[in-house]
Amino acid sequence: MGLQYCMMTKSKLPILYSYRRCPYAMRARMALKYAGVEVEIREISLRDKPSHMLQVSPKGTVPVLVLQEGTVIEESLEIMQWALQQHDPACWLKADANQVAILIAENDRSFKQALDRYKYPERYPEYSQLEYRNQGEAFLIKLEALLTQNVFLLGASPCLADVAVFPFMRQFAAVDHAWLEASSYVELKRWLRGWINSDLFMSIMEKQPTYIA
């Protein structure tokens, strides 16, 4: 069990309700860190979610960003875009917006669905784990083709799509690491290792105490 604390005073920083291992929260934290936006991270317990978080965002999922004036941003992509509007030093927003949107939409819909079933096949007995992996591979094939042409998904430098997709691809790779390592996705593995070993990712994965309110 992680450390716990209770903060009753009002935060002077934007508050980010987060869960360390959630891929949606990961990409939000990465964008905020990259943009240099300082936030108070409140690491939640999934079994005992903070009352303030549920008051401002009844959907009860993370990430949730609460700005100082009370504005609530409930979706990870909106948090990322807000962060980059504050500061975008390496021009993550420069890539073609339509291409970015298409990649993220496929990641968040069909690939995320396949990922969930691949990770937890016992919850979805309609098909085998192998079948769910095959479904997810359609996206891996697309990313491999893009990365064969470019260092990053849409060019020579990272963009919003790279960071939005990466945490989900990391989860997919972790289900059967040996299988991925033996696969022919050479460029995808290179790209994935680069993000996993990046200072940015390692910094946002530092453990935080569990927030209790």
Phi and psi restraints in degrees (value plus and minus 20) as a CYANA .aco file:
   2 GLY   PHI     -97.1   -57.1
   2 GLY   PSI     150.1   190.1
   3 LEU   PHI     -85.6   -45.6
   3 LEU   PSI     133.3   173.3
   4 GLN   PHI    -151.2  -111.2
   4 GLN   PSI     130.4   170.4
   5 TYR   PHI    -171.6  -131.6
   5 TYR   PSI     144.6   184.6
   6 CYS   PHI    -150.1  -110.1
   6 CYS   PSI     104.1   144.1
   7 MET   PHI    -135.5   -95.5
   7 MET   PSI      96.4   136.4
   8 MET   PHI    -117.7   -77.7
   8 MET   PSI     -39.7     0.3
   9 THR   PHI    -100.0   -60.0
   9 THR   PSI     135.4   175.4
  10 LYS   PHI     -91.3   -51.3
  10 LYS   PSI     115.4   155.4
  11 SER   PHI     -93.0   -53.0
  11 SER   PSI     122.0   162.0
  12 LYS   PHI    -109.2   -69.2
  12 LYS   PSI     -24.8    15.2
  13 LEU   PHI    -135.8   -95.8
  13 LEU   PSI     142.4   182.4
  14 PRO   PHI     -76.8   -36.8
  14 PRO   PSI     123.9   163.9
  15 ILE   PHI    -123.3   -83.3
  15 ILE   PSI     108.7   148.7
  16 LEU   PHI    -134.1   -94.1
  16 LEU   PSI      91.6   131.6
  17 TYR   PHI    -101.3   -61.3
  17 TYR   PSI     107.6   147.6
  18 SER   PHI    -164.7  -124.7
  18 SER   PSI     144.8   184.8
  19 TYR   PHI    -156.1  -116.1
  19 TYR   PSI     101.9   141.9
  20 ARG   PHI     -71.1   -31.1
  20 ARG   PSI     -61.8   -21.8
  21 ARG   PHI    -113.4   -73.4
  21 ARG   PSI     -20.5    19.5
  22 CYS   PHI     -96.6   -56.6
  22 CYS   PSI     105.0   145.0
  23 PRO   PHI     -84.3   -44.3
  23 PRO   PSI     -51.9   -11.9
  24 TYR   PHI     -85.6   -45.6
  24 TYR   PSI     -63.4   -23.4
  25 ALA   PHI     -88.0   -48.0
  25 ALA   PSI     -55.3   -15.3
  26 MET   PHI     -78.1   -38.1
  26 MET   PSI     -68.3   -28.3
  27 ARG   PHI     -89.5   -49.5
  27 ARG   PSI     -51.3   -11.3
  28 ALA   PHI     -86.7   -46.7
  28 ALA   PSI     -64.6   -24.6
  29 ARG   PHI     -83.8   -43.8
  29 ARG   PSI     -58.4   -18.4
  30 MET   PHI     -82.1   -42.1
  30 MET   PSI     -64.3   -24.3
  31 ALA   PHI     -86.1   -46.1
  31 ALA   PSI     -62.1   -22.1
  32 LEU   PHI     -84.1   -44.1
  32 LEU   PSI     -63.5   -23.5
  33 LYS   PHI     -84.3   -44.3
  33 LYS   PSI     -66.4   -26.4
  34 TYR   PHI     -78.7   -38.7
  34 TYR   PSI     -60.8   -20.8
  35 ALA   PHI     -97.7   -57.7
  35 ALA   PSI     -27.2    12.8
  36 GLY   PHI      54.1    94.1
  36 GLY   PSI       3.3    43.3
  37 VAL   PHI    -107.5   -67.5
  37 VAL   PSI      95.1   135.1
  38 GLU   PHI    -100.1   -60.1
  38 GLU   PSI     110.2   150.2
  39 VAL   PHI    -154.3  -114.3
  39 VAL   PSI     139.6   179.6
  40 GLU   PHI    -111.8   -71.8
  40 GLU   PSI      92.4   132.4
  41 ILE   PHI    -105.3   -65.3
  41 ILE   PSI     104.2   144.2
  42 ARG   PHI    -131.5   -91.5
  42 ARG   PSI      81.2   121.2
  43 GLU   PHI     -95.4   -55.4
  43 GLU   PSI      99.5   139.5
  44 ILE   PHI    -112.6   -72.6
  44 ILE   PSI     141.3   181.3
  45 SER   PHI    -120.1   -80.1
  45 SER   PSI     108.0   148.0
  46 LEU   PHI     -84.6   -44.6
  46 LEU   PSI     -44.4    -4.4
  47 ARG   PHI    -108.0   -68.0
  47 ARG   PSI     -36.6     3.4
  48 ASP   PHI    -164.5  -124.5
  48 ASP   PSI      54.2    94.2
  49 LYS   PHI     -91.3   -51.3
  49 LYS   PSI     121.6   161.6
  50 PRO   PHI     -80.3   -40.3
  50 PRO   PSI     120.2   160.2
  51 SER   PHI     -83.1   -43.1
  51 SER   PSI     -57.1   -17.1
  52 HIS   PHI     -84.6   -44.6
  52 HIS   PSI     -60.4   -20.4
  53 MET   PHI     -80.8   -40.8
  53 MET   PSI     -63.0   -23.0
  54 LEU   PHI     -90.5   -50.5
  54 LEU   PSI     -47.6    -7.6
  55 GLN   PHI     -89.3   -49.3
  55 GLN   PSI     -64.5   -24.5
  56 VAL   PHI    -104.2   -64.2
  56 VAL   PSI     -40.8    -0.8
  57 SER   PHI    -165.4  -125.4
  57 SER   PSI      63.4   103.4
  58 PRO   PHI     -81.1   -41.1
  58 PRO   PSI     -36.2     3.8
  59 LYS   PHI     -83.7   -43.7
  59 LYS   PSI     -43.8    -3.8
  60 GLY   PHI      54.7    94.7
  60 GLY   PSI      -1.1    38.9
  61 THR   PHI    -136.5   -96.5
  61 THR   PSI     136.6   176.6
  62 VAL   PHI    -125.7   -85.7
  62 VAL   PSI     137.7   177.7
  63 PRO   PHI    -103.4   -63.4
  63 PRO   PSI     137.6   177.6
  64 VAL   PHI    -154.5  -114.5
  64 VAL   PSI     106.8   146.8
  65 LEU   PHI    -130.8   -90.8
  65 LEU   PSI     105.3   145.3
  66 VAL   PHI    -133.1   -93.1
  66 VAL   PSI      93.8   133.8
  67 LEU   PHI     -97.7   -57.7
  67 LEU   PSI     143.6   183.6
  68 GLN   PHI     -78.3   -38.3
  68 GLN   PSI     -55.5   -15.5
  69 GLU   PHI    -103.5   -63.5
  69 GLU   PSI     -19.9    20.1
  70 GLY   PHI      86.9   126.9
  70 GLY   PSI     -28.8    11.2
  71 THR   PHI     -81.3   -41.3
  71 THR   PSI     115.5   155.5
  72 VAL   PHI    -134.1   -94.1
  72 VAL   PSI     106.6   146.6
  73 ILE   PHI    -134.1   -94.1
  73 ILE   PSI      95.9   135.9
  74 GLU   PHI    -121.4   -81.4
  74 GLU   PSI     -33.3     6.7
  75 GLU   PHI    -131.7   -91.7
  75 GLU   PSI     121.2   161.2
  76 SER   PHI     -80.8   -40.8
  76 SER   PSI     -61.8   -21.8
  77 LEU   PHI     -85.5   -45.5
  77 LEU   PSI     -56.9   -16.9
  78 GLU   PHI     -87.8   -47.8
  78 GLU   PSI     -56.1   -16.1
  79 ILE   PHI     -84.3   -44.3
  79 ILE   PSI     -63.8   -23.8
  80 MET   PHI     -79.8   -39.8
  80 MET   PSI     -67.5   -27.5
  81 GLN   PHI     -85.5   -45.5
  81 GLN   PSI     -58.8   -18.8
  82 TRP   PHI     -81.9   -41.9
  82 TRP   PSI     -64.3   -24.3
  83 ALA   PHI     -80.3   -40.3
  83 ALA   PSI     -63.8   -23.8
  84 LEU   PHI     -90.8   -50.8
  84 LEU   PSI     -44.7    -4.7
  85 GLN   PHI     -90.7   -50.7
  85 GLN   PSI     -44.8    -4.8
  86 GLN   PHI     -96.5   -56.5
  86 GLN   PSI     -60.7   -20.7
  87 HIS   PHI    -185.9  -145.9
  87 HIS   PSI     108.4   148.4
  88 ASP   PHI    -155.5  -115.5
  88 ASP   PSI      51.3    91.3
  89 PRO   PHI     -82.2   -42.2
  89 PRO   PSI     -52.1   -12.1
  90 ALA   PHI    -126.5   -86.5
  90 ALA   PSI      -5.2    34.8
  91 CYS   PHI      40.6    80.6
  91 CYS   PSI      32.0    72.0
  92 TRP   PHI     -83.3   -43.3
  92 TRP   PSI     -43.4    -3.4
  93 LEU   PHI    -109.6   -69.6
  93 LEU   PSI     -14.7    25.3
  94 LYS   PHI     -98.0   -58.0
  94 LYS   PSI     -41.4    -1.4
  95 ALA   PHI     -85.6   -45.6
  95 ALA   PSI     139.9   179.9
  96 ASP   PHI     -76.8   -36.8
  96 ASP   PSI      99.7   139.7
  97 ALA   PHI     -82.2   -42.2
  97 ALA   PSI     -54.9   -14.9
  98 ASN   PHI     -88.6   -48.6
  98 ASN   PSI     -63.2   -23.2
  99 GLN   PHI     -84.2   -44.2
  99 GLN   PSI     -61.0   -21.0
 100 VAL   PHI     -80.3   -40.3
 100 VAL   PSI     -66.9   -26.9
 101 ALA   PHI     -82.6   -42.6
 101 ALA   PSI     -60.2   -20.2
 102 ILE   PHI     -83.9   -43.9
 102 ILE   PSI     -65.8   -25.8
 103 LEU   PHI     -83.0   -43.0
 103 LEU   PSI     -66.1   -26.1
 104 ILE   PHI     -86.7   -46.7
 104 ILE   PSI     -58.9   -18.9
 105 ALA   PHI     -82.5   -42.5
 105 ALA   PSI     -62.3   -22.3
 106 GLU   PHI     -86.1   -46.1
 106 GLU   PSI     -59.9   -19.9
 107 ASN   PHI     -81.1   -41.1
 107 ASN   PSI     -67.4   -27.4
 108 ASP   PHI     -97.6   -57.6
 108 ASP   PSI     -35.9     4.1
 109 ARG   PHI    -128.8   -88.8
 109 ARG   PSI    -107.7   -67.7
 110 SER   PHI     -85.7   -45.7
 110 SER   PSI     -59.7   -19.7
 111 PHE   PHI     -90.2   -50.2
 111 PHE   PSI     -62.8   -22.8
 112 LYS   PHI     -81.3   -41.3
 112 LYS   PSI     -58.1   -18.1
 113 GLN   PHI     -83.5   -43.5
 113 GLN   PSI     -66.0   -26.0
 114 ALA   PHI     -84.2   -44.2
 114 ALA   PSI     -59.4   -19.4
 115 LEU   PHI     -80.1   -40.1
 115 LEU   PSI     -67.8   -27.8
 116 ASP   PHI     -79.0   -39.0
 116 ASP   PSI     -60.8   -20.8
 117 ARG   PHI     -94.3   -54.3
 117 ARG   PSI     -53.6   -13.6
 118 TYR   PHI     -87.7   -47.7
 118 TYR   PSI     -60.0   -20.0
 119 LYS   PHI     -90.7   -50.7
 119 LYS   PSI     -58.6   -18.6
 120 TYR   PHI    -147.0  -107.0
 120 TYR   PSI      43.3    83.3
 121 PRO   PHI     -81.6   -41.6
 121 PRO   PSI     -45.3    -5.3
 122 GLU   PHI     -85.9   -45.9
 122 GLU   PSI     -43.1    -3.1
 123 ARG   PHI    -102.8   -62.8
 123 ARG   PSI     -35.8     4.2
 124 TYR   PHI    -151.1  -111.1
 124 TYR   PSI      51.4    91.4
 125 PRO   PHI     -93.7   -53.7
 125 PRO   PSI     -19.8    20.2
 126 GLU   PHI     -79.8   -39.8
 126 GLU   PSI     -54.6   -14.6
 127 TYR   PHI    -154.0  -114.0
 127 TYR   PSI     148.5   188.5
 128 SER   PHI    -100.4   -60.4
 128 SER   PSI     143.5   183.5
 129 GLN   PHI     -80.5   -40.5
 129 GLN   PSI     -57.4   -17.4
 130 LEU   PHI     -80.6   -40.6
 130 LEU   PSI     -61.0   -21.0
 131 GLU   PHI     -84.4   -44.4
 131 GLU   PSI     -60.4   -20.4
 132 TYR   PHI     -87.4   -47.4
 132 TYR   PSI     -56.3   -16.3
 133 ARG   PHI     -84.1   -44.1
 133 ARG   PSI     -61.4   -21.4
 134 ASN   PHI     -80.9   -40.9
 134 ASN   PSI     -58.6   -18.6
 135 GLN   PHI     -82.7   -42.7
 135 GLN   PSI     -63.1   -23.1
 136 GLY   PHI     -87.2   -47.2
 136 GLY   PSI     -49.2    -9.2
 137 GLU   PHI     -83.9   -43.9
 137 GLU   PSI     -42.2    -2.2
 138 ALA   PHI     -77.7   -37.7
 138 ALA   PSI     -57.4   -17.4
 139 PHE   PHI     -96.2   -56.2
 139 PHE   PSI     -57.8   -17.8
 140 LEU   PHI     -79.8   -39.8
 140 LEU   PSI     -61.4   -21.4
 141 ILE   PHI     -81.6   -41.6
 141 ILE   PSI     -61.8   -21.8
 142 LYS   PHI     -84.0   -44.0
 142 LYS   PSI     -64.2   -24.2
 143 LEU   PHI     -86.4   -46.4
 143 LEU   PSI     -59.0   -19.0
 144 GLU   PHI     -80.5   -40.5
 144 GLU   PSI     -60.9   -20.9
 145 ALA   PHI     -83.9   -43.9
 145 ALA   PSI     -62.2   -22.2
 146 LEU   PHI     -84.9   -44.9
 146 LEU   PSI     -61.4   -21.4
 147 LEU   PHI     -97.0   -57.0
 147 LEU   PSI     -34.8     5.2
 148 THR   PHI     -93.2   -53.2
 148 THR   PSI     -47.6    -7.6
 149 GLN   PHI    -109.8   -69.8
 149 GLN   PSI     -49.0    -9.0
 150 ASN   PHI    -156.9  -116.9
 150 ASN   PSI     140.1   180.1
 151 VAL   PHI     -86.8   -46.8
 151 VAL   PSI     -59.7   -19.7
 152 PHE   PHI    -135.9   -95.9
 152 PHE   PSI     159.9   199.9
 153 LEU   PHI     -79.4   -39.4
 153 LEU   PSI     -59.7   -19.7
 154 LEU   PHI    -146.1  -106.1
 154 LEU   PSI      -0.5    39.5
 155 GLY   PHI     146.2   186.2
 155 GLY   PSI    -184.6  -144.6
 156 ALA   PHI    -101.6   -61.6
 156 ALA   PSI     -29.7    10.3
 157 SER   PHI    -156.3  -116.3
 157 SER   PSI     141.9   181.9
 158 PRO   PHI     -84.4   -44.4
 158 PRO   PSI     135.2   175.2
 159 CYS   PHI    -159.3  -119.3
 159 CYS   PSI    -200.0  -160.0
 160 LEU   PHI     -74.5   -34.5
 160 LEU   PSI     -58.2   -18.2
 161 ALA   PHI     -82.7   -42.7
 161 ALA   PSI     -61.3   -21.3
 162 ASP   PHI     -76.2   -36.2
 162 ASP   PSI     -68.7   -28.7
 163 VAL   PHI     -94.0   -54.0
 163 VAL   PSI     -52.2   -12.2
 164 ALA   PHI     -90.7   -50.7
 164 ALA   PSI     -53.1   -13.1
 165 VAL   PHI    -107.3   -67.3
 165 VAL   PSI     -55.7   -15.7
 166 PHE   PHI     -70.4   -30.4
 166 PHE   PSI     -70.1   -30.1
 167 PRO   PHI     -80.6   -40.6
 167 PRO   PSI     -50.2   -10.2
 168 PHE   PHI     -96.5   -56.5
 168 PHE   PSI     -58.3   -18.3
 169 MET   PHI     -85.7   -45.7
 169 MET   PSI     -56.4   -16.4
 170 ARG   PHI     -80.1   -40.1
 170 ARG   PSI     -63.4   -23.4
 171 GLN   PHI     -83.8   -43.8
 171 GLN   PSI     -62.3   -22.3
 172 PHE   PHI     -80.7   -40.7
 172 PHE   PSI     -64.3   -24.3
 173 ALA   PHI     -83.9   -43.9
 173 ALA   PSI     -52.6   -12.6
 174 ALA   PHI     -94.7   -54.7
 174 ALA   PSI     -38.4     1.6
 175 VAL   PHI     -82.2   -42.2
 175 VAL   PSI     -64.6   -24.6
 176 ASP   PHI    -164.2  -124.2
 176 ASP   PSI      62.4   102.4
 177 HIS   PHI     -80.6   -40.6
 177 HIS   PSI     -59.6   -19.6
 178 ALA   PHI     -83.0   -43.0
 178 ALA   PSI     -58.7   -18.7
 179 TRP   PHI     -83.4   -43.4
 179 TRP   PSI     -66.5   -26.5
 180 LEU   PHI     -84.5   -44.5
 180 LEU   PSI     -61.8   -21.8
 181 GLU   PHI     -82.2   -42.2
 181 GLU   PSI     -51.5   -11.5
 182 ALA   PHI    -105.4   -65.4
 182 ALA   PSI     -26.3    13.7
 183 SER   PHI     -98.2   -58.2
 183 SER   PSI     153.0   193.0
 184 SER   PHI    -113.6   -73.6
 184 SER   PSI      -7.4    32.6
 185 TYR   PHI    -102.7   -62.7
 185 TYR   PSI      48.4    88.4
 186 VAL   PHI     -81.9   -41.9
 186 VAL   PSI     -70.1   -30.1
 187 GLU   PHI     -92.4   -52.4
 187 GLU   PSI     -55.1   -15.1
 188 LEU   PHI     -84.4   -44.4
 188 LEU   PSI     -61.4   -21.4
 189 LYS   PHI     -84.4   -44.4
 189 LYS   PSI     -59.8   -19.8
 190 ARG   PHI     -80.6   -40.6
 190 ARG   PSI     -68.7   -28.7
 191 TRP   PHI     -80.8   -40.8
 191 TRP   PSI     -64.2   -24.2
 192 LEU   PHI     -85.0   -45.0
 192 LEU   PSI     -64.9   -24.9
 193 ARG   PHI     -81.1   -41.1
 193 ARG   PSI     -59.2   -19.2
 194 GLY   PHI     -79.6   -39.6
 194 GLY   PSI     -63.3   -23.3
 195 TRP   PHI     -92.2   -52.2
 195 TRP   PSI     -62.4   -22.4
 196 ILE   PHI     -80.2   -40.2
 196 ILE   PSI     -58.6   -18.6
 197 ASN   PHI    -110.1   -70.1
 197 ASN   PSI     -17.7    22.3
 198 SER   PHI     -92.2   -52.2
 198 SER   PSI     129.1   169.1
 199 ASP   PHI     -80.3   -40.3
 199 ASP   PSI     -55.9   -15.9
 200 LEU   PHI     -81.4   -41.4
 200 LEU   PSI     -70.5   -30.5
 201 PHE   PHI     -86.8   -46.8
 201 PHE   PSI     -64.1   -24.1
 202 MET   PHI     -81.5   -41.5
 202 MET   PSI     -54.9   -14.9
 203 SER   PHI     -89.1   -49.1
 203 SER   PSI     -53.7   -13.7
 204 ILE   PHI    -105.9   -65.9
 204 ILE   PSI     -25.2    14.8
 205 MET   PHI    -119.3   -79.3
 205 MET   PSI     -13.3    26.7
 206 GLU   PHI     -82.8   -42.8
 206 GLU   PSI     117.8   157.8
 207 LYS   PHI     -89.0   -49.0
 207 LYS   PSI     121.2   161.2
 208 GLN   PHI    -137.8   -97.8
 208 GLN   PSI     130.6   170.6
 209 PRO   PHI     -86.6   -46.6
 209 PRO   PSI     130.3   170.3
 210 THR   PHI     -94.9   -54.9
 210 THR   PSI     110.7   150.7
 211 TYR   PHI    -105.5   -65.5
 211 TYR   PSI     113.4   153.4
 212 ILE   PHI    -143.9  -103.9
 212 ILE   PSI     109.5   149.5
